[in-house]
Amino acid sequence: MAGNTFGTLLKLSSFGESHGEAIGGIIDGFPSNIEVDFEFIQLQLERRRPGQNVLSTPRNEKDKVIFLSGIFEGKTTGTPIAFLIYNTDKKSEDYDHLKEVFRPSHADYTYTAKYGNRDHRGSGRASARETLSRVVAGALAQIWLKHHDVSIRAYVTQIGPIKAQLHGSAFDYKAIEHNMVRCPDMEAAKEMIKLMEQTKLEGDTLGGIIQGEIIGTPAGIGEPVFDKLHAELGKAMLSINAVKGFELGKGFEAAAMKGSEHNDLMAVKDGTIQFLSNNSGGIQGGISTGENITFKVAFKPVSSIKTPQKTVDKKGQNIQIQIEGRHDVCVVPRAVPIVEGMAALVIMDFILRQKAYNNK
């Protein structure tokens, strides 16, 4: 299976399946002598962890990361960083009845079409448990980025049809970790939770949107043609399970705007060039402007629903399926640290590439 390594100078290779022994990764190209904040890494894993509240899957994994190499006396050594997270709460028997069945909108059929077989236990490699490796590597990247005054935050702005207010008094960054859906609008969060509770009772699922912000990226980061900064961010986000859309800045709204409305005008203030707006989302020509990089990531509804559905089995027979087991009603709140982690990996990689370019 190809396609398990991400990055150019900073590389993450991930491995493992949902119901295998462990999920893990190897990070290559991470600089030496960076003091590792193990508590922060574990916190990010806790934010992604299943079973954290009544609205997430009841699969009860502790998700404790074990570092095998690349860290000595609390600091990175510059050698490959290898890590493991064991799967301890597997219930593979819950998937026995799905062995010969293609679940609608899962990777069951496509994996079989490509490889001739599939791991039916919790979707195997296609499971969102693979994203554990991204959270660990992304947290390490965030630690490194702090030394370069770059920070990343993400939050939920929409679940189903319910949208948060992104402007005015309702918006509060402090509220993000004070509600189950990680939304900065507490009133919208209450409505989102109600909707999720009702949808769970109906045996159905929901999608939503996460907004990301990268603060402090210096101007001049990115490559202007095939490796545009926003193209790599888009690839990073679209590689996350259940992601179906990526927007930079105004995104699709820009299609309905005139150039006079969308252009980010510039002026010199206090001897420095500044932008009077940020409709481009902090990237122009594939290179950072120095403004905050803002983007949105759209997630589809969870595919595993308890509502009866039409599908087929491996014998080519039309059948009806009703999926049981442990599943989220909406993965979006748990995906916030994944989005942050992938953004961190992209930005760190590009900063390293810029450093290499400057040292030519």
PyMOL commands that set and color helices and strands:
alter all, ss='L'
color gray80, all
select helices_A, chain A and resi 38-48+92-98+108-115+124-126+128-146+173-178+186-201+229-238+251-256+259-262+332-358
alter helices_A, ss='H'
color red, helices_A
select strands_A, chain A and resi 5-6+11-16+22-28+66-69+71-72+75-76+81-86+101-102+151-159+162-163+208-215+243-248+266-269+272-275+283-284+287-288+293-299+309-313+318-321
alter strands_A, ss='S'
color yellow, strands_A
deselect
rebuild
show_as cartoon
